[in-house]
Amino acid sequence: MKNIEFSPMDQGILQRVLEEYGLVEQLHLGESQIRKMKQFADLMLDWNTRMNLTGIIDSEDVADKHFADSLLLLKYLPFMQNAKVIDVGTGAGFPALPCMIARQDLQFTLLDGLQKRITFLNAVCDEVGLNAEGLHGRAEEVAKKTEYREQYDVATARAVAHLRELSEYCLPFVKVGGVFAAMKGRDMQEELAESKSAIAKLGGKVEKVIDYQLNDGSERTLVIVRKVAATTPKYPRASGKIKKEKL
């Protein structure tokens, strides 16, 4: 990877951006929480000089596209107290870690297929003082295990993959009555239509679709899928089959 110079996060910019979205007031974010978010950002930007965590390194962009975007999940989907949440394909820890800093009652599992990302996230949790479970594994394999299958109130995914495939990876983790929150890009109407049948087969039902914009004009869509029935044991299928054979 290209050499990336480490430049620490500007806490003032982070504070201002979160205030612009009304998140500081709505989520009752105190100075210590903003400081922890800055600490997390600095660790990410430092580690990013040695491994590929993010292409977003400017303070304004980090505040907007990583932290605000993650915390908007709590604005649009108020989590129940002490909810068990799994962040599937968590990457550098978004949306999980900003949400944990804002709501330390939330019990997060951070799932990623790359061990070095889990090593980074465990280091962040130790430094910042967060009690999350870092889990290395492939979603389609972990979801078959009894201790993780249908054990979560919420599954989150912030990914570019098609909603149809994301639903097969994520819904098996969600208990009946819980939700899968897919954080997606703009213009989801066609993708939603293409995913309807698969979501139903997996025991889900689209409950709400929320469109919003970030400060730079980037369009986002949050798709809330309610788990209304148990997922049959044959799902999720192997990754190759998920990609090759549309559900």
QUIHUUR-V150371 format. One record per helix or strand. SS is the DSSP state (hx for helix, st for strand). FROM is the first residue (numbers start at 0). TO is the last residue. If there is no record, write none. Layout:
SS;FROM;TO / SS;FROM;TO
This chain:
hx;10;19 / hx;22;25 / hx;30;46 / hx;58;75 / st;83;87 / hx;95;101 / st;106;111 / hx;114;127 / st;132;135 / hx;138;141 / st;151;157 / hx;162;172 / st;173;183 / hx;188;200 / st;203;212 / st;218;226 / hx;238;243
